[in-house]
Amino acid sequence: MFTSKTRALSAPISRSSTLLLSSSSSSPNPNPNPPPPLIICGPSGVGKSSLLSKTLFSNSSLLLPPPFSFSTSHTTRLPRMGETNGVEYNFVLPDFFTQNPSLFLETAEVHGNYYGTTFKAVNDVREQNEICVLDLDVQGVKTLKSGITSLQTPTSTNFFSMFLNSKFIFITPPKFSTLENRLRNRNTETEETLKTRLQNAQSEIDYGTSGVFDEIIVNDDVERAAENLASVLERFYPDQRLERRR
């Protein structure tokens, strides 16, 4: 059952995705061994977007130039104010997920809405010789890790083989009350949906801090957390020779 919301839309919802179904673009000289993807995970409201923007994806990002690029996920949730279709997400209707399951690397139903990452979205980034960044929830991480674990003889023809050396980072709040305050201050949730998000957040934090991630970043202060994340990425990707903005 999908939740209905009466929030004003700032981006159209597509019945299909021409981005997904079109042929994949190729770089002139694709790297036969592109760097492993980066998976970012954390509960709703923990500040993943702000942290990634501060570290990688803004005109004042700490790392310059950052050879990172997002794979744009699909979702059935309504766009929030300021979001653009095809940028933050590809906003689609539920039947796009139910009618096209083979197109997705991973899907999850979260807070009454579908989210998913397509094979093409990841391939498009890797063919540009960039580090693919995936912003996944815990369900998506579990699906991805299960696919990696199931590999018997990893080969280039098996899609999950490209994730063998992926870097998994979990973003956590300093305290659960801090997360609750952030969600309330966004003013995008009803009391019912807020309760659902908080219940899910606790189980996500429990999983994220159980030792299954390569690194945990505490987002107590976005400036400090961005510095920590930049240092972690420099350690994870030494061959990329990441540079700090002066």
NUVO-200182 format. One line per field, with one value per atom (N, C-alpha, C, O): residue number from 0; residue in one letter; chain; atom name; x, y, z. Coordinates in steps of 0.1 Angstrom, whole numbers. Layout:
residues N
num = c(NUM ...)
residuo = c(A ...)
cadena = c(A ...)
atomo = c(CA ...)
px = c(X ...)
py = c(Y ...)
pz = c(Z ...)
This chain:
residues 246
num = c(0 0 0 0 1 1 1 1 2 2 2 2 3 3 3 3 4 4 4 4 5 5 5 5 6 6 6 6 7 7 7 7 8 8 8 8 9 9 9 9 10 10 10 10 11 11 11 11 12 12 12 12 13 13 13 13 14 14 14 14 15 15 15 15 16 16 16 16 17 17 17 17 18 18 18 18 19 19 19 19 20 20 20 20 21 21 21 21 22 22 22 22 23 23 23 23 24 24 24 24 25 25 25 25 26 26 26 26 27 27 27 27 28 28 28 28 29 29 29 29 30 30 30 30 31 31 31 31 32 32 32 32 33 33 33 33 34 34 34 34 35 35 35 35 36 36 36 36 37 37 37 37 38 38 38 38 39 39 39 39 40 40 40 40 41 41 41 41 42 42 42 42 43 43 43 43 44 44 44 44 45 45 45 45 46 46 46 46 47 47 47 47 48 48 48 48 49 49 49 49 50 50 50 50 51 51 51 51 52 52 52 52 53 53 53 53 54 54 54 54 55 55 55 55 56 56 56 56 57 57 57 57 58 58 58 58 59 59 59 59 60 60 60 60 61 61 61 61 62 62 62 62 63 63 63 63 64 64 64 64 65 65 65 65 66 66 66 66 67 67 67 67 68 68 68 68 69 69 69 69 70 70 70 70 71 71 71 71 72 72 72 72 73 73 73 73 74 74 74 74 75 75 75 75 76 76 76 76 77 77 77 77 78 78 78 78 79 79 79 79 80 80 80 80 81 81 81 81 82 82 82 82 83 83 83 83 84 84 84 84 85 85 85 85 86 86 86 86 87 87 87 87 88 88 88 88 89 89 89 89 90 90 90 90 91 91 91 91 92 92 92 92 93 93 93 93 94 94 94 94 95 95 95 95 96 96 96 96 97 97 97 97 98 98 98 98 99 99 99 99 100 100 100 100 101 101 101 101 102 102 102 102 103 103 103 103 104 104 104 104 105 105 105 105 106 106 106 106 107 107 107 107 108 108 108 108 109 109 109 109 110 110 110 110 111 111 111 111 112 112 112 112 113 113 113 113 114 114 114 114 115 115 115 115 116 116 116 116 117 117 117 117 118 118 118 118 119 119 119 119 120 120 120 120 121 121 121 121 122 122 122 122 123 123 123 123 124 124 124 124 125 125 125 125 126 126 126 126 127 127 127 127 128 128 128 128 129 129 129 129 130 130 130 130 131 131 131 131 132 132 132 132 133 133 133 133 134 134 134 134 135 135 135 135 136 136 136 136 137 137 137 137 138 138 138 138 139 139 139 139 140 140 140 140 141 141 141 141 142 142 142 142 143 143 143 143 144 144 144 144 145 145 145 145 146 146 146 146 147 147 147 147 148 148 148 148 149 149 149 149 150 150 150 150 151 151 151 151 152 152 152 152 153 153 153 153 154 154 154 154 155 155 155 155 156 156 156 156 157 157 157 157 158 158 158 158 159 159 159 159 160 160 160 160 161 161 161 161 162 162 162 162 163 163 163 163 164 164 164 164 165 165 165 165 166 166 166 166 167 167 167 167 168 168 168 168 169 169 169 169 170 170 170 170 171 171 171 171 172 172 172 172 173 173 173 173 174 174 174 174 175 175 175 175 176 176 176 176 177 177 177 177 178 178 178 178 179 179 179 179 180 180 180 180 181 181 181 181 182 182 182 182 183 183 183 183 184 184 184 184 185 185 185 185 186 186 186 186 187 187 187 187 188 188 188 188 189 189 189 189 190 190 190 190 191 191 191 191 192 192 192 192 193 193 193 193 194 194 194 194 195 195 195 195 196 196 196 196 197 197 197 197 198 198 198 198 199 199 199 199 200 200 200 200 201 201 201 201 202 202 202 202 203 203 203 203 204 204 204 204 205 205 205 205 206 206 206 206 207 207 207 207 208 208 208 208 209 209 209 209 210 210 210 210 211 211 211 211 212 212 212 212 213 213 213 213 214 214 214 214 215 215 215 215 216 216 216 216 217 217 217 217 218 218 218 218 219 219 219 219 220 220 220 220 221 221 221 221 222 222 222 222 223 223 223 223 224 224 224 224 225 225 225 225 226 226 226 226 227 227 227 227 228 228 228 228 229 229 229 229 230 230 230 230 231 231 231 231 232 232 232 232 233 233 233 233 234 234 234 234 235 235 235 235 236 236 236 236 237 237 237 237 238 238 238 238 239 239 239 239 240 240 240 240 241 241 241 241 242 242 242 242 243 243 243 243 244 244 244 244 245 245 245 245)
residuo = c(M M M M F F F F T T T T S S S S K K K K T T T T R R R R A A A A L L L L S S S S A A A A P P P P I I I I S S S S R R R R S S S S S S S S T T T T L L L L L L L L L L L L S S S S S S S S S S S S S S S S S S S S S S S S P P P P N N N N P P P P N N N N P P P P N N N N P P P P P P P P P P P P P P P P L L L L I I I I I I I I C C C C G G G G P P P P S S S S G G G G V V V V G G G G K K K K S S S S S S S S L L L L L L L L S S S S K K K K T T T T L L L L F F F F S S S S N N N N S S S S S S S S L L L L L L L L L L L L P P P P P P P P P P P P F F F F S S S S F F F F S S S S T T T T S S S S H H H H T T T T T T T T R R R R L L L L P P P P R R R R M M M M G G G G E E E E T T T T N N N N G G G G V V V V E E E E Y Y Y Y N N N N F F F F V V V V L L L L P P P P D D D D F F F F F F F F T T T T Q Q Q Q N N N N P P P P S S S S L L L L F F F F L L L L E E E E T T T T A A A A E E E E V V V V H H H H G G G G N N N N Y Y Y Y Y Y Y Y G G G G T T T T T T T T F F F F K K K K A A A A V V V V N N N N D D D D V V V V R R R R E E E E Q Q Q Q N N N N E E E E I I I I C C C C V V V V L L L L D D D D L L L L D D D D V V V V Q Q Q Q G G G G V V V V K K K K T T T T L L L L K K K K S S S S G G G G I I I I T T T T S S S S L L L L Q Q Q Q T T T T P P P P T T T T S S S S T T T T N N N N F F F F F F F F S S S S M M M M F F F F L L L L N N N N S S S S K K K K F F F F I I I I F F F F I I I I T T T T P P P P P P P P K K K K F F F F S S S S T T T T L L L L E E E E N N N N R R R R L L L L R R R R N N N N R R R R N N N N T T T T E E E E T T T T E E E E E E E E T T T T L L L L K K K K T T T T R R R R L L L L Q Q Q Q N N N N A A A A Q Q Q Q S S S S E E E E I I I I D D D D Y Y Y Y G G G G T T T T S S S S G G G G V V V V F F F F D D D D E E E E I I I I I I I I V V V V N N N N D D D D D D D D V V V V E E E E R R R R A A A A A A A A E E E E N N N N L L L L A A A A S S S S V V V V L L L L E E E E R R R R F F F F Y Y Y Y P P P P D D D D Q Q Q Q R R R R L L L L E E E E R R R R R R R R R R R R)
cadena = c(A A A A A A A A A A A A A A A A A A A A A A A A A A A A A A A A A A A A A A A A A A A A A A A A A A A A A A A A A A A A A A A A A A A A A A A A A A A A A A A A A A A A A A A A A A A A A A A A A A A A A A A A A A A A A A A A A A A A A A A A A A A A A A A A A A A A A A A A A A A A A A A A A A A A A A A A A A A A A A A A A A A A A A A A A A A A A A A A A A A A A A A A A A A A A A A A A A A A A A A A A A A A A A A A A A A A A A A A A A A A A A A A A A A A A A A A A A A A A A A A A A A A A A A A A A A A A A A A A A A A A A A A A A A A A A A A A A A A A A A A A A A A A A A A A A A A A A A A A A A A A A A A A A A A A A A A A A A A A A A A A A A A A A A A A A A A A A A A A A A A A A A A A A A A A A A A A A A A A A A A A A A A A A A A A A A A A A A A A A A A A A A A A A A A A A A A A A A A A A A A A A A A A A A A A A A A A A A A A A A A A A A A A A A A A A A A A A A A A A A A A A A A A A A A A A A A A A A A A A A A A A A A A A A A A A A A A A A A A A A A A A A A A A A A A A A A A A A A A A A A A A A A A A A A A A A A A A A A A A A A A A A A A A A A A A A A A A A A A A A A A A A A A A A A A A A A A A A A A A A A A A A A A A A A A A A A A A A A A A A A A A A A A A A A A A A A A A A A A A A A A A A A A A A A A A A A A A A A A A A A A A A A A A A A A A A A A A A A A A A A A A A A A A A A A A A A A A A A A A A A A A A A A A A A A A A A A A A A A A A A A A A A A A A A A A A A A A A A A A A A A A A A A A A A A A A A A A A A A A A A A A A A A A A A A A A A A A A A A A A A A A A A A A A A A A A A A A A A A A A A A A A A A A A A A A A A A A A A A A A A A A A A A A A A A A A A A A A A A A A A A A A A A A A A A A A A A A A A A A A A A A A A A A A A A A A A A A A A A A A A A A A A A A A A A A A A A A A A A A A A A A A A A A A A A A A A A A A A A A A A A A A A A A A A A A A A A A A A A A A A A A A A A A A A A A A A A A A A A A A A A A A A A A A A A A A A A A A A A A A A A A A A A A A A A A A A A A A A A A A A A A A A A A A A A A A A A A A A A A A A A A A A)
atomo = c(N CA C O N CA C O N CA C O N CA C O N CA C O N CA C O N CA C O N CA C O N CA C O N CA C O N CA C O N CA C O N CA C O N CA C O N CA C O N CA C O N CA C O N CA C O N CA C O N CA C O N CA C O N CA C O N CA C O N CA C O N CA C O N CA C O N CA C O N CA C O N CA C O N CA C O N CA C O N CA C O N CA C O N CA C O N CA C O N CA C O N CA C O N CA C O N CA C O N CA C O N CA C O N CA C O N CA C O N CA C O N CA C O N CA C O N CA C O N CA C O N CA C O N CA C O N CA C O N CA C O N CA C O N CA C O N CA C O N CA C O N CA C O N CA C O N CA C O N CA C O N CA C O N CA C O N CA C O N CA C O N CA C O N CA C O N CA C O N CA C O N CA C O N CA C O N CA C O N CA C O N CA C O N CA C O N CA C O N CA C O N CA C O N CA C O N CA C O N CA C O N CA C O N CA C O N CA C O N CA C O N CA C O N CA C O N CA C O N CA C O N CA C O N CA C O N CA C O N CA C O N CA C O N CA C O N CA C O N CA C O N CA C O N CA C O N CA C O N CA C O N CA C O N CA C O N CA C O N CA C O N CA C O N CA C O N CA C O N CA C O N CA C O N CA C O N CA C O N CA C O N CA C O N CA C O N CA C O N CA C O N CA C O N CA C O N CA C O N CA C O N CA C O N CA C O N CA C O N CA C O N CA C O N CA C O N CA C O N CA C O N CA C O N CA C O N CA C O N CA C O N CA C O N CA C O N CA C O N CA C O N CA C O N CA C O N CA C O N CA C O N CA C O N CA C O N CA C O N CA C O N CA C O N CA C O N CA C O N CA C O N CA C O N CA C O N CA C O N CA C O N CA C O N CA C O N CA C O N CA C O N CA C O N CA C O N CA C O N CA C O N CA C O N CA C O N CA C O N CA C O N CA C O N CA C O N CA C O N CA C O N CA C O N CA C O N CA C O N CA C O N CA C O N CA C O N CA C O N CA C O N CA C O N CA C O N CA C O N CA C O N CA C O N CA C O N CA C O N CA C O N CA C O N CA C O N CA C O N CA C O N CA C O N CA C O N CA C O N CA C O N CA C O N CA C O N CA C O N CA C O N CA C O N CA C O N CA C O N CA C O N CA C O N CA C O N CA C O N CA C O N CA C O N CA C O N CA C O N CA C O N CA C O N CA C O N CA C O N CA C O N CA C O N CA C O N CA C O N CA C O N CA C O N CA C O N CA C O N CA C O N CA C O N CA C O N CA C O N CA C O N CA C O N CA C O N CA C O N CA C O N CA C O N CA C O N CA C O N CA C O N CA C O N CA C O N CA C O N CA C O N CA C O N CA C O N CA C O N CA C O N CA C O N CA C O N CA C O N CA C O N CA C O N CA C O)
px = c(8 0 9 18 6 14 7 -5 15 10 6 12 -5 -9 -5 -7 0 4 -2 -3 -5 -11 -1 -5 12 22 23 21 25 26 39 49 37 48 57 52 70 79 86 94 83 88 78 71 77 67 71 82 60 62 61 51 70 70 63 64 56 50 60 59 70 81 94 94 105 118 125 131 126 134 148 156 153 166 170 181 161 164 164 173 155 153 161 162 167 175 189 192 196 209 219 218 228 238 248 253 252 262 276 277 286 299 309 308 320 330 339 340 347 356 366 369 371 381 378 384 368 363 375 382 375 385 381 370 390 386 385 379 391 391 387 396 375 371 372 370 374 374 361 351 362 350 340 344 327 317 318 324 311 311 296 287 293 279 278 285 269 266 252 243 251 239 237 247 225 222 207 200 202 188 183 191 170 164 166 163 171 172 186 189 195 209 217 228 214 221 231 241 227 236 238 250 227 228 237 246 235 243 258 267 261 274 281 293 274 280 282 292 273 275 287 295 288 300 313 323 313 325 329 340 318 321 313 319 301 292 287 276 296 293 305 316 302 313 324 335 320 330 333 337 332 334 349 358 351 364 374 386 369 377 376 365 387 387 399 410 396 383 378 386 366 361 357 347 363 359 347 347 338 326 314 312 305 292 281 283 269 258 252 251 247 237 224 221 215 202 192 189 187 178 164 161 155 141 133 137 122 113 99 97 90 76 71 59 80 75 74 80 66 64 76 83 79 91 88 77 99 98 101 106 97 100 114 123 117 131 138 149 132 137 134 123 143 141 141 150 131 131 143 147 149 162 174 185 173 185 186 194 177 177 173 179 162 156 149 146 147 137 124 123 115 102 92 89 88 79 67 67 58 46 49 59 41 44 45 53 37 37 50 53 58 71 80 88 79 86 81 88 68 61 62 62 63 63 77 79 87 101 111 122 108 117 131 141 133 146 155 167 150 159 166 175 163 168 179 177 189 199 194 196 187 181 169 168 159 147 143 147 136 132 119 117 110 98 101 103 102 106 95 92 90 80 68 63 65 53 56 47 69 72 83 91 84 94 106 105 118 131 139 138 147 155 166 165 177 188 188 188 189 189 203 213 205 218 223 235 215 219 225 235 219 223 238 245 241 255 264 275 260 269 272 283 262 264 275 283 276 286 300 310 300 313 319 331 310 315 321 328 319 326 338 344 343 355 354 365 343 341 337 332 339 335 320 315 313 298 294 299 286 282 267 259 264 251 246 253 235 229 218 207 221 212 206 213 194 190 195 201 192 197 192 200 179 174 182 186 186 194 208 213 214 227 227 235 216 215 214 220 206 204 217 221 225 237 248 254 249 258 254 263 242 237 241 246 240 244 259 264 267 282 285 294 279 282 279 285 269 264 273 272 283 292 300 307 300 309 322 333 322 334 332 327 336 334 340 352 332 337 332 322 337 333 319 312 314 300 290 278 294 284 284 294 272 271 276 282 273 277 292 297 299 314 320 331 314 319 318 324 310 309 317 317 326 334 342 344 348 357 350 357 337 330 333 336 332 334 321 313 318 305 307 315 300 301 287 278 286 274 275 284 264 264 253 242 258 249 248 258 237 236 244 246 248 254 245 250 232 222 209 207 201 188 179 172 180 172 176 167 188 193 186 182 185 178 164 158 157 143 141 131 149 148 150 143 159 162 149 145 143 132 120 112 118 107 109 100 122 125 123 122 123 122 108 105 98 84 79 71 83 78 71 66 69 62 50 49 40 29 34 45 27 31 31 40 22 22 35 41 38 50 63 72 62 74 77 88 66 67 73 82 68 73 88 96 92 106 115 126 111 119 120 131 109 110 120 128 119 128 143 152 144 158 165 177 158 165 170 181 162 167 178 188 178 188 202 212 201 213 219 231 210 215 223 233 217 224 237 248 236 247 259 271 257 268 272 278 268 270 283 286 291 303 303 313 292 291 295 297 298 303 318 324 324 339 342 353 333 336 322 312 323 311 315 325 307 309 298 286 301 291 289 298 277 274 268 257 277 274 275 268 284 286 291 300 284 286 300 306 306 320 330 338 328 337 335 344 322 319 324 329 324 329 344 349 351 365 368 378 361 363 360 368 349 346 356 360 361 372 384 390 388 400 398 407 386 382 383 389 378 378 392 396 401 415 422 430 418 423 418 425 405 398 403 403 405 408 422 422 433 446 450 458 446 450 444 448 433 426 433 430 443 450 440 441 431 422 429 438 424 430 421 408 426 418 417 427 406 404 412 412 419 428 420 426)
py = c(-12 0 12 14 21 33 45 46 53 64 75 77 83 94 107 107 116 129 141 140 151 163 174 186 171 180 185 177 198 203 198 196 194 188 199 209 197 206 200 206 187 180 170 163 168 158 144 140 135 121 114 117 106 100 86 79 83 69 59 47 64 55 64 76 57 64 63 52 73 72 72 66 77 76 61 57 54 40 31 22 34 25 28 20 40 44 36 31 36 29 36 48 28 34 42 38 53 61 55 49 58 52 63 73 62 72 68 56 77 74 63 55 63 54 48 51 39 33 26 18 27 21 6 4 -3 -17 -21 -31 -14 -17 -4 2 1 13 12 0 22 21 16 18 9 3 14 25 10 20 23 16 34 39 38 44 31 30 38 35 47 55 51 50 49 45 52 56 54 61 63 63 64 66 80 89 80 93 104 102 115 127 128 137 119 119 129 133 134 145 140 146 129 123 133 135 139 148 160 164 166 178 174 182 162 158 155 159 148 145 158 159 167 180 188 193 188 195 189 195 175 168 167 168 165 161 169 172 173 178 192 195 201 215 224 218 236 245 248 252 244 246 233 233 222 209 208 214 199 198 191 195 182 175 180 182 183 189 183 183 179 176 162 153 161 148 139 143 128 119 110 98 116 108 113 125 104 107 98 86 104 97 88 92 77 69 74 73 79 84 73 66 72 61 65 76 55 57 56 48 63 62 65 73 60 63 74 78 79 89 102 104 111 124 133 132 141 150 160 165 163 174 187 188 198 211 213 211 218 220 208 210 197 185 185 190 180 180 166 158 162 149 146 154 135 131 136 133 144 149 142 133 145 138 124 114 122 109 110 120 98 96 93 82 102 100 93 98 81 73 67 69 62 56 41 35 36 22 11 2 13 2 1 -9 12 11 1 -7 0 -11 -24 -34 -26 -39 -45 -57 -36 -41 -43 -49 -38 -38 -43 -37 -54 -59 -62 -61 -67 -71 -60 -62 -48 -36 -31 -23 -37 -32 -40 -53 -34 -40 -44 -55 -34 -36 -27 -16 -32 -24 -26 -36 -16 -17 -9 1 -14 -6 1 -6 14 21 32 40 32 42 42 53 30 30 33 34 35 39 30 25 28 20 29 40 23 29 18 6 22 12 18 30 10 14 5 -7 11 3 -1 6 -12 -16 -5 -2 1 11 23 29 27 39 37 47 25 23 22 28 15 14 27 29 36 49 57 63 56 63 56 63 43 36 37 37 38 40 54 56 63 76 76 87 64 63 71 76 71 78 68 57 72 64 66 77 55 55 56 47 66 67 63 68 53 49 52 49 59 63 53 54 42 32 31 36 26 24 10 3 6 -7 -19 -28 -18 -29 -31 -42 -20 -20 -25 -33 -21 -26 -41 -48 -46 -60 -68 -79 -63 -69 -70 -80 -59 -58 -67 -75 -67 -76 -91 -100 -94 -108 -112 -123 -103 -106 -108 -117 -100 -102 -115 -122 -118 -131 -143 -153 -142 -153 -157 -167 -148 -150 -162 -163 -172 -184 -181 -183 -177 -174 -161 -159 -150 -136 -134 -137 -130 -126 -113 -108 -107 -94 -95 -85 -107 -109 -109 -108 -111 -111 -97 -91 -91 -77 -74 -64 -83 -81 -81 -77 -87 -87 -74 -72 -63 -50 -44 -34 -50 -45 -53 -50 -62 -70 -61 -65 -51 -42 -29 -19 -29 -16 -12 -20 1 7 11 18 6 8 17 14 29 39 41 44 40 43 56 59 65 78 77 73 80 79 92 100 94 106 105 93 115 114 108 101 112 107 105 112 96 93 106 108 113 125 135 143 136 145 142 151 129 125 129 134 127 130 145 149 153 168 172 181 166 169 166 174 154 150 160 163 163 172 186 192 191 204 205 216 194 194 198 203 195 198 192 198 179 172 160 152 157 145 148 158 139 139 131 125 132 125 110 103 105 91 86 77 94 90 93 85 103 105 93 89 88 77 65 57 62 51 53 44 65 68 66 60 70 68 54 49 46 32 25 16 28 22 27 19 39 45 37 35 33 26 13 9 6 -7 -5 -13 6 8 12 7 19 23 10 9 2 -11 -19 -24 -20 -27 -20 -27 -7 1 1 3 -1 0 -14 -16 -25 -38 -44 -56 -36 -41 -45 -51 -43 -47 -37 -39 -24 -14 -12 -15 -7 -4 8 8 17 29 35 34 41 48 62 65 71 85 91 89 97 103 118 126 121 134 143 145 146 155 170 178 172 186 184 177 190 187 191 184 201 205 194 190 190 180 166 159 163 150 150 140 161 162 161 154 166 164 149 144 143 129 120 111 124 116 118 109 131 133 125 120 124 116 101 94 97 82 80 70 89 87 87 80 96 96 83 78 77 64 52 43 53 43 43 32 55 56 63 74 57 63 65 75 56 57 69 73 75 86 100 110 99 112 123 134 121 131 144 143 155 168 176 176 183 191 205 210 211 225 234 233 243 252 265 274)
pz = c(0 0 0 8 -9 -10 -4 -4 3 10 1 -10 4 -4 4 16 -3 3 -4 -17 3 -4 -5 -6 -6 -8 -23 -32 -25 -38 -45 -39 -58 -66 -72 -77 -72 -78 -90 -97 -93 -104 -109 -101 -122 -127 -125 -123 -123 -122 -135 -142 -139 -152 -151 -141 -162 -163 -167 -165 -174 -178 -178 -175 -180 -179 -192 -195 -200 -213 -209 -217 -198 -194 -192 -196 -186 -183 -196 -197 -205 -216 -228 -237 -228 -239 -239 -228 -250 -250 -242 -240 -236 -227 -235 -245 -229 -235 -232 -221 -240 -238 -239 -247 -230 -231 -243 -246 -248 -259 -256 -264 -244 -240 -226 -216 -226 -213 -206 -212 -193 -185 -183 -178 -187 -185 -170 -167 -161 -147 -139 -132 -141 -134 -119 -114 -111 -97 -91 -97 -79 -74 -69 -65 -70 -65 -51 -43 -47 -33 -29 -36 -18 -14 -1 9 -1 11 17 9 30 36 49 55 53 66 67 57 79 81 75 73 72 67 77 89 72 80 87 94 83 90 83 89 71 65 54 52 47 37 26 21 21 10 13 5 24 28 30 26 35 37 24 22 15 2 -6 -13 -5 -12 -7 -15 6 12 8 7 7 4 -10 -14 -19 -33 -43 -54 -40 -51 -50 -51 -48 -48 -52 -54 -55 -60 -49 -52 -37 -26 -19 -8 -27 -21 -16 -22 -6 0 -10 -10 -18 -27 -41 -46 -48 -61 -69 -64 -81 -87 -82 -82 -79 -74 -86 -93 -89 -100 -96 -99 -89 -84 -91 -95 -93 -99 -94 -93 -91 -86 -97 -109 -93 -101 -96 -84 -105 -102 -100 -109 -88 -84 -89 -92 -89 -92 -79 -70 -78 -67 -70 -80 -62 -64 -55 -55 -46 -37 -44 -55 -38 -45 -43 -33 -53 -52 -41 -39 -33 -24 -30 -42 -24 -29 -33 -24 -45 -49 -56 -61 -56 -62 -77 -81 -85 -100 -105 -102 -113 -119 -127 -136 -124 -132 -125 -129 -114 -107 -94 -92 -84 -71 -73 -68 -81 -84 -97 -103 -103 -114 -107 -102 -108 -101 -111 -122 -107 -115 -107 -95 -114 -108 -104 -109 -95 -90 -100 -99 -111 -121 -129 -135 -128 -135 -128 -134 -115 -107 -109 -112 -109 -109 -123 -125 -134 -148 -153 -164 -146 -151 -140 -138 -134 -123 -127 -120 -140 -144 -147 -149 -147 -150 -137 -138 -126 -113 -107 -106 -102 -94 -81 -75 -75 -62 -61 -66 -53 -50 -36 -30 -30 -17 -15 -21 -6 -3 11 21 11 23 26 17 38 42 32 30 26 18 3 -5 0 -14 -19 -11 -32 -38 -42 -46 -39 -44 -51 -48 -61 -68 -76 -80 -78 -86 -98 -97 -110 -122 -126 -122 -133 -139 -147 -147 -156 -165 -158 -162 -147 -140 -135 -136 -130 -126 -138 -137 -148 -160 -166 -171 -167 -173 -166 -173 -153 -146 -148 -151 -147 -149 -163 -165 -173 -187 -189 -199 -180 -180 -172 -170 -167 -160 -146 -142 -141 -128 -117 -120 -105 -93 -91 -89 -92 -91 -76 -68 -72 -59 -58 -65 -49 -47 -33 -24 -33 -20 -17 -23 -9 -7 7 17 9 23 27 19 39 45 36 34 32 24 11 7 5 -7 -5 -13 6 10 12 7 19 21 8 6 -1 -14 -22 -28 -22 -29 -23 -30 -9 -3 -5 -6 -6 -8 -22 -25 -32 -46 -47 -54 -39 -39 -33 -38 -22 -15 -23 -22 -32 -40 -52 -58 -54 -66 -63 -53 -72 -71 -78 -72 -91 -98 -105 -116 -98 -103 -116 -118 -126 -139 -143 -137 -154 -159 -164 -166 -167 -173 -162 -165 -150 -139 -133 -128 -133 -129 -115 -113 -106 -92 -90 -80 -100 -98 -98 -91 -104 -103 -89 -86 -80 -66 -56 -44 -61 -52 -42 -31 -48 -40 -36 -33 -36 -33 -19 -10 -16 -3 2 -4 14 21 33 42 33 44 49 42 63 70 77 84 75 81 93 91 105 117 124 124 131 139 152 156 159 172 183 191 182 191 183 173 188 181 182 173 193 195 185 180 181 170 157 150 154 142 142 132 153 154 152 145 158 157 142 138 135 121 113 104 115 108 110 101 123 126 120 116 120 115 100 94 93 78 74 64 84 81 68 61 66 54 57 49 70 75 83 91 82 91 104 104 115 127 125 130 116 113 105 109 95 87 94 92 103 112 121 123 127 136 128 133 116 108 105 105 101 98 110 108 121 133 137 142 136 139 129 134 116 107 109 108 113 116 127 126 137 148 143 147 136 131 121 120 113 103 110 106 121 129 135 135 140 146 136 139 124 113 109 107 107 102 111 107 124 134 139 150 131 136 130 132 123 117 103 98 96 82 72 60 77 68 70 80 59 59 68 74 69 77 82 75 94 100 102 109 97 99 107 104 118 127 123 123 118 114 125 126 134 145 141 146 132 126 112 109 102 88 84 76 90 86 90 83 103 108 101 98 99 92 78 73 71 57 57 48 67 68 70 64 78 81 68 65 61 49 38 32 37 27 30 21 43 46 43 39 46 43 28 24 20 5 0 -9 6 2 4 -3 16 19 11 7 8 0 -15 -21 -20 -35 -37 -43 -33 -34 -48 -51 -57 -71 -79 -89 -73 -79 -76 -82 -67 -64 -61 -67 -52 -48 -43 -35 -47 -43 -34 -36 -24 -15 -21 -27 -19 -24 -15 -3 -21 -13 -9 -2)
